[in-house]
Amino acid sequence: MKKSKYLLILSFLFLFSGCAISEGPREKLVQTSFNFNEGLRWGRYNDVMPVVDAGTLDSFTKMHKEWGSIVKISNAETLQTVYDEKTKKAKLTIKYTWYRSNEMVVYDTVTLQNWEYIDGHWKMMAEEHISGEAF
């Protein structure tokens, strides 16, 4: 009986030990940026728009205005992440493979996304075209 009580307590501690481990900013960046770029890819703007900084919203909307209608994204890949631990800022190089539904020609475009960790959440502050065909 005493042995089963200890086993039960150990099982309980093991099951709930993950709750005590919190995600740090770097881990949150990986998850947030993945959800953001996959949201862009699949047109899930409920996942995308809350992450875009309010000051960037107009330029972001213009850059992505044809996505989902004419522009179809077949892949979004993070090529590089440069993370600054001290400032809690990051630069992500993203490669999009895409096509226009009226052309059926495949393009690759690389963008640079600037991210900042603000009040416990990552925000996409700016995105700029680096190389390849513009959207």
N, C-alpha and C positions, 0 to 999 in steps of 0.2 A: 504494500500500500504506500509506504513512504517513498519507494523508488518510482512508482507511477506518478506521485505528486511532483517530484523533481522533474520528471520527464515532461509533464504537463506545463510546468513553469518554464522550462527551457524551450519548449515548442512555442509557447506564447511569446517569449522574448525574441526568438528567431523570426517569427512571423511579423512582428511589429517593429523590428529593428530598422527596417527601411524607412519608417516614418521619421526617425530621428535624423536621418541624413538628408540635408537640404541641398538643392542644386545651387551651384555658384553661378556668377555671371557668365563665365565661359560656357558652361553646360547649357544655360538658358539661351545663349547666342546660337549655339548649334541647333537647338530645337526650334527656336523662333524663326531663324533664317530659313531652315528647311521647310517649315510650315508656310512661310511667306512665299517662297519661290514655287513650291508645289501648288499653293493656292493660286498664284499667278498662272501657272501652267494649265490648271484645270478650271480656271474661271471662278474660283471660290473667293469672291471679293469680300465676304464676311470675315475671312481669315486674314485678308491682305490690308484692307483700308484702315482698320484700327491701329495697325503697326506703323503706318506712314505718318511722319511728322506733319503737323498741320501746315507749316510753312512750305513744305515740299509738295503738298497735295496737288496743286495746279500743274506744275511741271511733270509730276508723275502721271497724272491723268492724261495729259497730252501725249506723253511718250508711249502710253499703253492703250490709247483710245481705240485701236482697231483689234485689240486682242479679244479673242472669243468670237468675233464676227468674221473678219477677213484674215487676220493673223492667227494661225494655229501653232501652238507650241508643242513640239514632239518630245523635247527633253530640256531640262534645266539642271545644270551641273555646277557645283561650286569648285572652281579651279584652285583658288587660294584664299586663305583667311589670314589676315594680319591683325593680331589682337594686342592691344596695349593694356596691360594689367593696371597700370597706374591711373590712366585717364578713363578707363572703362569705355574705350572706343575701339571700333574695328572697321577694317576695310575688307570687303568680300569681292572677289573677282568671280563673276558668274558667266557661264557660257550657255546661251540659249540656242537650240537647234529648232528651226521653225520654217514655216512656209505660208505663203498667201494662198488662200483657197482658190483664187481666180487665176493663179499662175502654175501651181504645182511644181515649183522650183524650191529646193531645200537650201536654206541659208544658215550660217552660223554667225551669231553676234555675241560679243563680249561686252559686259557692262561692269562698272565699278560701283558697288553700293557702300555708302558710308553709314555706319550704325553707331548709336550711342546708348549707353545704359543709363536710363533716367528713372528715378523713383522705383527701382526694382524691376523695370521692364525695358526691353530693347526696342528702340525706335529706328526705323530706316529714315535717315536724315536727308540723303541725296542719292541720286543714281545718275550716272553719266555713261554715254556710249563711248567705248574704248576702241573697238575694232569690228570689222565685218559690216554687213549690210545693216543700215538703219531700219528700224521697224516700220 
